Amino acid sequence: MSDREAIFERIRSALKPLHEAGKVTAYPEYDPEMAVCRNHPEFASTWELFAYKLKAVNGTPLVGFGELAKWLKQEGQTFGYCDPGLAAAVRAVPEFEGIDFETNFDRARIDDYGFGITRAAGAIAESGTVILKDTSTSSRLGALAPWVHVAVLREAQLFAAIHQAIADLGDDPSVIWATGPSKTADVEGILIEGVHGPGVQIVCLADD
């Protein structure tokens, strides 16, 4: 047995009890007051608070597909990917004339897509975080590979606080909490955005 096989065998052995029939592993207990992102001005709506926090982490909040189309044209982003479930609503917006997109993400042409429009699973107002889940994201590459990612959000999906979003995690195999664009920094503290993910994170509030 190689070292690699030995490591994976130990992992499988450790996880085996979790998959026994009828056995459910409870989520850990935690104090809801552990959240530390409460220091902010008062706003009239949860969306206004979210937009304020999203801007603070270099994200871009927009209201409606019309505003999204104007932003994309202004930035010269006229070709990308769109969740097929959103395509009809997006194409129905007059401002989207001149912007083209595909509803099937072609891995062979990954560099051709300037933007990706996918559904958000939720968002957290007090931290400016957008939540992405495999079960509601039409294409993970469509959300993570283009320079511009647009997460389409309904106001009913907004959580006021982090602990509420934790309670709603569910059993999805992949949950991403994205707080603004992808970021990394070197040992000298120079912050760079867009190295291992989107360089621009837009959250577009759509009508219910």
ChimeraX commands (.cxc) that place a marker at each C-alpha (Angstrom):
marker #1 position 0.00,0.00,0.00 radius 0.5
marker #1 position 1.39,3.40,-1.00 radius 0.5
marker #1 position 1.52,6.37,1.40 radius 0.5
marker #1 position -1.38,7.96,-0.49 radius 0.5
marker #1 position -3.52,4.82,-0.20 radius 0.5
marker #1 position -2.67,4.51,3.48 radius 0.5
marker #1 position -3.78,8.09,4.16 radius 0.5
marker #1 position -7.09,7.66,2.35 radius 0.5
marker #1 position -7.72,4.33,4.08 radius 0.5
marker #1 position -7.34,6.05,7.44 radius 0.5
marker #1 position -9.76,8.78,6.33 radius 0.5
marker #1 position -12.32,6.22,5.16 radius 0.5
marker #1 position -12.02,4.34,8.43 radius 0.5
marker #1 position -12.54,7.52,10.44 radius 0.5
marker #1 position -15.62,8.48,8.42 radius 0.5
marker #1 position -17.20,5.03,8.33 radius 0.5
marker #1 position -19.19,5.43,11.59 radius 0.5
marker #1 position -20.83,8.57,10.17 radius 0.5
marker #1 position -22.34,6.57,7.32 radius 0.5
marker #1 position -23.80,3.74,9.37 radius 0.5
marker #1 position -27.50,3.19,8.73 radius 0.5
marker #1 position -29.70,5.29,10.96 radius 0.5
marker #1 position -26.83,7.18,12.56 radius 0.5
marker #1 position -27.07,10.98,12.44 radius 0.5
marker #1 position -24.27,13.25,13.58 radius 0.5
marker #1 position -25.59,16.33,15.35 radius 0.5
marker #1 position -24.25,19.76,14.47 radius 0.5
marker #1 position -22.13,21.35,17.22 radius 0.5
marker #1 position -23.63,23.75,19.71 radius 0.5
marker #1 position -22.49,27.37,19.49 radius 0.5
marker #1 position -23.32,30.73,21.04 radius 0.5
marker #1 position -25.26,32.94,18.58 radius 0.5
marker #1 position -23.62,35.99,20.14 radius 0.5
marker #1 position -20.21,34.88,18.86 radius 0.5
marker #1 position -20.84,36.98,15.72 radius 0.5
marker #1 position -18.63,40.08,15.77 radius 0.5
marker #1 position -19.90,42.08,12.77 radius 0.5
marker #1 position -22.55,44.09,14.57 radius 0.5
marker #1 position -20.80,47.48,14.56 radius 0.5
marker #1 position -22.61,49.37,11.80 radius 0.5
marker #1 position -25.09,52.22,11.30 radius 0.5
marker #1 position -28.81,51.56,11.43 radius 0.5
marker #1 position -30.60,51.05,8.12 radius 0.5
marker #1 position -34.23,50.99,7.08 radius 0.5
marker #1 position -33.96,47.52,5.49 radius 0.5
marker #1 position -31.82,44.41,5.61 radius 0.5
marker #1 position -30.87,44.97,1.95 radius 0.5
marker #1 position -29.52,48.46,2.72 radius 0.5
marker #1 position -27.35,47.04,5.49 radius 0.5
marker #1 position -26.13,44.25,3.19 radius 0.5
marker #1 position -25.31,46.74,0.41 radius 0.5
marker #1 position -23.34,48.88,2.88 radius 0.5
marker #1 position -21.34,45.89,4.13 radius 0.5
marker #1 position -20.80,44.51,0.61 radius 0.5
marker #1 position -19.29,47.80,-0.52 radius 0.5
marker #1 position -17.00,47.73,2.53 radius 0.5
marker #1 position -15.43,44.49,1.23 radius 0.5
marker #1 position -15.14,45.83,-2.36 radius 0.5
marker #1 position -18.28,44.11,-3.59 radius 0.5
marker #1 position -20.89,45.73,-5.84 radius 0.5
marker #1 position -24.60,45.76,-4.91 radius 0.5
marker #1 position -27.07,46.41,-7.76 radius 0.5
marker #1 position -30.85,46.48,-7.86 radius 0.5
marker #1 position -32.50,44.85,-10.88 radius 0.5
marker #1 position -31.25,43.38,-14.15 radius 0.5
marker #1 position -31.47,46.78,-15.83 radius 0.5
marker #1 position -28.80,48.20,-13.51 radius 0.5
marker #1 position -26.74,45.05,-14.02 radius 0.5
marker #1 position -26.85,45.48,-17.81 radius 0.5
marker #1 position -25.73,49.11,-17.52 radius 0.5
marker #1 position -22.80,48.08,-15.31 radius 0.5
marker #1 position -21.71,45.29,-17.67 radius 0.5
marker #1 position -21.76,47.60,-20.70 radius 0.5
marker #1 position -19.88,50.30,-18.82 radius 0.5
marker #1 position -17.15,47.77,-17.99 radius 0.5
marker #1 position -17.07,46.31,-21.50 radius 0.5
marker #1 position -18.32,42.92,-20.33 radius 0.5
marker #1 position -20.60,41.84,-23.18 radius 0.5
marker #1 position -20.21,38.04,-23.21 radius 0.5
marker #1 position -20.59,35.53,-20.42 radius 0.5
marker #1 position -22.54,32.70,-18.84 radius 0.5
marker #1 position -26.04,32.78,-17.33 radius 0.5
marker #1 position -27.98,30.25,-15.28 radius 0.5
marker #1 position -30.53,28.78,-17.73 radius 0.5
marker #1 position -33.27,29.31,-15.15 radius 0.5
marker #1 position -32.57,33.05,-15.19 radius 0.5
marker #1 position -31.96,33.47,-18.92 radius 0.5
marker #1 position -35.53,34.37,-19.95 radius 0.5
marker #1 position -35.89,37.04,-17.27 radius 0.5
marker #1 position -32.50,38.52,-18.12 radius 0.5
marker #1 position -33.15,38.58,-21.88 radius 0.5
marker #1 position -36.52,40.27,-21.31 radius 0.5
marker #1 position -34.76,43.37,-19.96 radius 0.5
marker #1 position -34.30,45.94,-22.78 radius 0.5
marker #1 position -30.97,47.12,-21.36 radius 0.5
marker #1 position -29.48,43.68,-22.07 radius 0.5
marker #1 position -29.59,44.29,-25.81 radius 0.5
marker #1 position -26.00,44.01,-27.05 radius 0.5
marker #1 position -24.95,41.66,-24.24 radius 0.5
marker #1 position -24.65,38.00,-25.17 radius 0.5
marker #1 position -24.41,34.96,-22.93 radius 0.5
marker #1 position -24.59,31.19,-23.04 radius 0.5
marker #1 position -26.52,28.91,-20.70 radius 0.5
marker #1 position -24.06,26.03,-20.96 radius 0.5
marker #1 position -20.59,26.63,-19.52 radius 0.5
marker #1 position -18.03,25.18,-21.95 radius 0.5
marker #1 position -14.83,24.23,-20.08 radius 0.5
marker #1 position -12.87,24.31,-23.34 radius 0.5
marker #1 position -13.63,28.04,-23.68 radius 0.5
marker #1 position -13.21,29.00,-20.05 radius 0.5
marker #1 position -11.30,32.21,-20.86 radius 0.5
marker #1 position -14.03,33.50,-23.19 radius 0.5
marker #1 position -16.55,34.19,-20.42 radius 0.5
marker #1 position -16.20,37.68,-18.98 radius 0.5
marker #1 position -19.04,37.26,-16.51 radius 0.5
marker #1 position -21.08,34.52,-14.88 radius 0.5
marker #1 position -24.64,35.01,-13.61 radius 0.5
marker #1 position -25.82,32.42,-11.10 radius 0.5
marker #1 position -28.33,32.20,-8.26 radius 0.5
marker #1 position -27.35,32.98,-4.70 radius 0.5
marker #1 position -28.54,30.60,-2.00 radius 0.5
marker #1 position -28.66,33.49,0.46 radius 0.5
marker #1 position -26.70,36.41,1.86 radius 0.5
marker #1 position -25.67,37.74,5.28 radius 0.5
marker #1 position -26.37,41.41,5.89 radius 0.5
marker #1 position -24.05,42.02,8.84 radius 0.5
marker #1 position -20.95,40.78,6.96 radius 0.5
marker #1 position -21.75,41.48,3.30 radius 0.5
marker #1 position -21.42,37.77,2.50 radius 0.5
marker #1 position -23.14,35.98,-0.37 radius 0.5
marker #1 position -23.88,32.25,0.02 radius 0.5
marker #1 position -23.50,29.79,-2.86 radius 0.5
marker #1 position -24.59,26.14,-2.71 radius 0.5
marker #1 position -24.16,23.32,-5.19 radius 0.5
marker #1 position -27.87,22.52,-5.11 radius 0.5
marker #1 position -28.87,26.00,-6.34 radius 0.5
marker #1 position -25.82,26.95,-8.45 radius 0.5
marker #1 position -26.30,25.89,-12.07 radius 0.5
marker #1 position -22.55,25.78,-12.75 radius 0.5
marker #1 position -19.81,26.05,-10.16 radius 0.5
marker #1 position -17.34,27.10,-12.86 radius 0.5
marker #1 position -19.83,29.71,-14.07 radius 0.5
marker #1 position -19.72,31.23,-10.58 radius 0.5
marker #1 position -15.98,30.93,-9.89 radius 0.5
marker #1 position -14.09,31.12,-13.19 radius 0.5
marker #1 position -15.18,34.41,-14.90 radius 0.5
marker #1 position -13.60,37.67,-13.74 radius 0.5
marker #1 position -17.06,39.04,-12.89 radius 0.5
marker #1 position -19.48,36.95,-10.84 radius 0.5
marker #1 position -23.08,38.07,-10.49 radius 0.5
marker #1 position -25.06,36.42,-7.70 radius 0.5
marker #1 position -28.80,36.95,-8.18 radius 0.5
marker #1 position -30.53,37.35,-4.83 radius 0.5
marker #1 position -34.12,37.72,-3.66 radius 0.5
marker #1 position -34.71,39.92,-0.62 radius 0.5
marker #1 position -36.42,37.02,1.18 radius 0.5
marker #1 position -33.08,35.16,1.09 radius 0.5
marker #1 position -31.29,37.75,3.23 radius 0.5
marker #1 position -30.18,36.76,6.72 radius 0.5
marker #1 position -29.65,39.59,9.16 radius 0.5
marker #1 position -26.92,37.80,11.14 radius 0.5
marker #1 position -24.25,35.16,10.70 radius 0.5
marker #1 position -25.74,32.71,13.23 radius 0.5
marker #1 position -28.99,32.61,11.23 radius 0.5
marker #1 position -27.07,31.58,8.11 radius 0.5
marker #1 position -25.21,28.90,10.07 radius 0.5
marker #1 position -28.52,27.43,11.23 radius 0.5
marker #1 position -29.63,27.25,7.58 radius 0.5
marker #1 position -26.52,25.47,6.26 radius 0.5
marker #1 position -28.39,22.21,5.70 radius 0.5
marker #1 position -26.76,19.13,4.18 radius 0.5
marker #1 position -25.51,20.56,0.89 radius 0.5
marker #1 position -22.12,18.96,0.07 radius 0.5
marker #1 position -20.59,22.30,-0.93 radius 0.5
marker #1 position -21.36,25.68,0.63 radius 0.5
marker #1 position -19.31,28.77,-0.24 radius 0.5
marker #1 position -19.46,31.99,1.77 radius 0.5
marker #1 position -17.99,34.70,-0.46 radius 0.5
marker #1 position -17.34,38.04,1.22 radius 0.5
marker #1 position -16.49,40.33,-1.68 radius 0.5
marker #1 position -14.11,39.43,-4.54 radius 0.5
marker #1 position -11.48,36.72,-4.19 radius 0.5
marker #1 position -8.59,38.06,-2.09 radius 0.5
marker #1 position -5.07,37.03,-1.14 radius 0.5
marker #1 position -2.02,38.80,0.31 radius 0.5
marker #1 position 1.72,38.15,0.32 radius 0.5
marker #1 position 4.08,38.34,3.29 radius 0.5
marker #1 position 4.43,42.10,2.80 radius 0.5
marker #1 position 0.70,42.57,3.24 radius 0.5
marker #1 position -0.06,43.58,-0.35 radius 0.5
marker #1 position -3.71,42.69,-1.02 radius 0.5
marker #1 position -4.54,41.32,-4.47 radius 0.5
marker #1 position -8.05,40.57,-5.68 radius 0.5
marker #1 position -9.11,37.98,-8.24 radius 0.5
marker #1 position -6.19,35.55,-7.94 radius 0.5
marker #1 position -8.12,32.33,-7.27 radius 0.5
marker #1 position -11.67,33.44,-8.03 radius 0.5
marker #1 position -13.71,36.37,-9.37 radius 0.5
marker #1 position -12.06,39.78,-9.26 radius 0.5
marker #1 position -15.47,41.45,-9.16 radius 0.5
marker #1 position -18.33,40.20,-6.97 radius 0.5
marker #1 position -21.74,41.66,-7.80 radius 0.5
marker #1 position -24.92,40.88,-5.90 radius 0.5
marker #1 position -27.99,41.76,-7.97 radius 0.5
marker #1 position -31.26,42.10,-6.08 radius 0.5
marker #1 position -34.03,40.68,-8.24 radius 0.5
marker #1 position -37.80,40.85,-7.96 radius 0.5
marker #1 position -39.47,37.91,-6.25 radius 0.5
marker link #1:1,2 radius 0.2
marker link #1:2,3 radius 0.2
marker link #1:3,4 radius 0.2
marker link #1:4,5 radius 0.2
marker link #1:5,6 radius 0.2
marker link #1:6,7 radius 0.2
marker link #1:7,8 radius 0.2
marker link #1:8,9 radius 0.2
marker link #1:9,10 radius 0.2
marker link #1:10,11 radius 0.2
marker link #1:11,12 radius 0.2
marker link #1:12,13 radius 0.2
marker link #1:13,14 radius 0.2
marker link #1:14,15 radius 0.2
marker link #1:15,16 radius 0.2
marker link #1:16,17 radius 0.2
marker link #1:17,18 radius 0.2
marker link #1:18,19 radius 0.2
marker link #1:19,20 radius 0.2
marker link #1:20,21 radius 0.2
marker link #1:21,22 radius 0.2
marker link #1:22,23 radius 0.2
marker link #1:23,24 radius 0.2
marker link #1:24,25 radius 0.2
marker link #1:25,26 radius 0.2
marker link #1:26,27 radius 0.2
marker link #1:27,28 radius 0.2
marker link #1:28,29 radius 0.2
marker link #1:29,30 radius 0.2
marker link #1:30,31 radius 0.2
marker link #1:31,32 radius 0.2
marker link #1:32,33 radius 0.2
marker link #1:33,34 radius 0.2
marker link #1:34,35 radius 0.2
marker link #1:35,36 radius 0.2
marker link #1:36,37 radius 0.2
marker link #1:37,38 radius 0.2
marker link #1:38,39 radius 0.2
marker link #1:39,40 radius 0.2
marker link #1:40,41 radius 0.2
marker link #1:41,42 radius 0.2
marker link #1:42,43 radius 0.2
marker link #1:43,44 radius 0.2
marker link #1:44,45 radius 0.2
marker link #1:45,46 radius 0.2
marker link #1:46,47 radius 0.2
marker link #1:47,48 radius 0.2
marker link #1:48,49 radius 0.2
marker link #1:49,50 radius 0.2
marker link #1:50,51 radius 0.2
marker link #1:51,52 radius 0.2
marker link #1:52,53 radius 0.2
marker link #1:53,54 radius 0.2
marker link #1:54,55 radius 0.2
marker link #1:55,56 radius 0.2
marker link #1:56,57 radius 0.2
marker link #1:57,58 radius 0.2
marker link #1:58,59 radius 0.2
marker link #1:59,60 radius 0.2
marker link #1:60,61 radius 0.2
marker link #1:61,62 radius 0.2
marker link #1:62,63 radius 0.2
marker link #1:63,64 radius 0.2
marker link #1:64,65 radius 0.2
marker link #1:65,66 radius 0.2
marker link #1:66,67 radius 0.2
marker link #1:67,68 radius 0.2
marker link #1:68,69 radius 0.2
marker link #1:69,70 radius 0.2
marker link #1:70,71 radius 0.2
marker link #1:71,72 radius 0.2
marker link #1:72,73 radius 0.2
marker link #1:73,74 radius 0.2
marker link #1:74,75 radius 0.2
marker link #1:75,76 radius 0.2
marker link #1:76,77 radius 0.2
marker link #1:77,78 radius 0.2
marker link #1:78,79 radius 0.2
marker link #1:79,80 radius 0.2
marker link #1:80,81 radius 0.2
marker link #1:81,82 radius 0.2
marker link #1:82,83 radius 0.2
marker link #1:83,84 radius 0.2
marker link #1:84,85 radius 0.2
marker link #1:85,86 radius 0.2
marker link #1:86,87 radius 0.2
marker link #1:87,88 radius 0.2
marker link #1:88,89 radius 0.2
marker link #1:89,90 radius 0.2
marker link #1:90,91 radius 0.2
marker link #1:91,92 radius 0.2
marker link #1:92,93 radius 0.2
marker link #1:93,94 radius 0.2
marker link #1:94,95 radius 0.2
marker link #1:95,96 radius 0.2
marker link #1:96,97 radius 0.2
marker link #1:97,98 radius 0.2
marker link #1:98,99 radius 0.2
marker link #1:99,100 radius 0.2
marker link #1:100,101 radius 0.2
marker link #1:101,102 radius 0.2
marker link #1:102,103 radius 0.2
marker link #1:103,104 radius 0.2
marker link #1:104,105 radius 0.2
marker link #1:105,106 radius 0.2
marker link #1:106,107 radius 0.2
marker link #1:107,108 radius 0.2
marker link #1:108,109 radius 0.2
marker link #1:109,110 radius 0.2
marker link #1:110,111 radius 0.2
marker link #1:111,112 radius 0.2
marker link #1:112,113 radius 0.2
marker link #1:113,114 radius 0.2
marker link #1:114,115 radius 0.2
marker link #1:115,116 radius 0.2
marker link #1:116,117 radius 0.2
marker link #1:117,118 radius 0.2
marker link #1:118,119 radius 0.2
marker link #1:119,120 radius 0.2
marker link #1:120,121 radius 0.2
marker link #1:121,122 radius 0.2
marker link #1:122,123 radius 0.2
marker link #1:123,124 radius 0.2
marker link #1:124,125 radius 0.2
marker link #1:125,126 radius 0.2
marker link #1:126,127 radius 0.2
marker link #1:127,128 radius 0.2
marker link #1:128,129 radius 0.2
marker link #1:129,130 radius 0.2
marker link #1:130,131 radius 0.2
marker link #1:131,132 radius 0.2
marker link #1:132,133 radius 0.2
marker link #1:133,134 radius 0.2
marker link #1:134,135 radius 0.2
marker link #1:135,136 radius 0.2
marker link #1:136,137 radius 0.2
marker link #1:137,138 radius 0.2
marker link #1:138,139 radius 0.2
marker link #1:139,140 radius 0.2
marker link #1:140,141 radius 0.2
marker link #1:141,142 radius 0.2
marker link #1:142,143 radius 0.2
marker link #1:143,144 radius 0.2
marker link #1:144,145 radius 0.2
marker link #1:145,146 radius 0.2
marker link #1:146,147 radius 0.2
marker link #1:147,148 radius 0.2
marker link #1:148,149 radius 0.2
marker link #1:149,150 radius 0.2
marker link #1:150,151 radius 0.2
marker link #1:151,152 radius 0.2
marker link #1:152,153 radius 0.2
marker link #1:153,154 radius 0.2
marker link #1:154,155 radius 0.2
marker link #1:155,156 radius 0.2
marker link #1:156,157 radius 0.2
marker link #1:157,158 radius 0.2
marker link #1:158,159 radius 0.2
marker link #1:159,160 radius 0.2
marker link #1:160,161 radius 0.2
marker link #1:161,162 radius 0.2
marker link #1:162,163 radius 0.2
marker link #1:163,164 radius 0.2
marker link #1:164,165 radius 0.2
marker link #1:165,166 radius 0.2
marker link #1:166,167 radius 0.2
marker link #1:167,168 radius 0.2
marker link #1:168,169 radius 0.2
marker link #1:169,170 radius 0.2
marker link #1:170,171 radius 0.2
marker link #1:171,172 radius 0.2
marker link #1:172,173 radius 0.2
marker link #1:173,174 radius 0.2
marker link #1:174,175 radius 0.2
marker link #1:175,176 radius 0.2
marker link #1:176,177 radius 0.2
marker link #1:177,178 radius 0.2
marker link #1:178,179 radius 0.2
marker link #1:179,180 radius 0.2
marker link #1:180,181 radius 0.2
marker link #1:181,182 radius 0.2
marker link #1:182,183 radius 0.2
marker link #1:183,184 radius 0.2
marker link #1:184,185 radius 0.2
marker link #1:185,186 radius 0.2
marker link #1:186,187 radius 0.2
marker link #1:187,188 radius 0.2
marker link #1:188,189 radius 0.2
marker link #1:189,190 radius 0.2
marker link #1:190,191 radius 0.2
marker link #1:191,192 radius 0.2
marker link #1:192,193 radius 0.2
marker link #1:193,194 radius 0.2
marker link #1:194,195 radius 0.2
marker link #1:195,196 radius 0.2
marker link #1:196,197 radius 0.2
marker link #1:197,198 radius 0.2
marker link #1:198,199 radius 0.2
marker link #1:199,200 radius 0.2
marker link #1:200,201 radius 0.2
marker link #1:201,202 radius 0.2
marker link #1:202,203 radius 0.2
marker link #1:203,204 radius 0.2
marker link #1:204,205 radius 0.2
marker link #1:205,206 radius 0.2
marker link #1:206,207 radius 0.2
marker link #1:207,208 radius 0.2
view
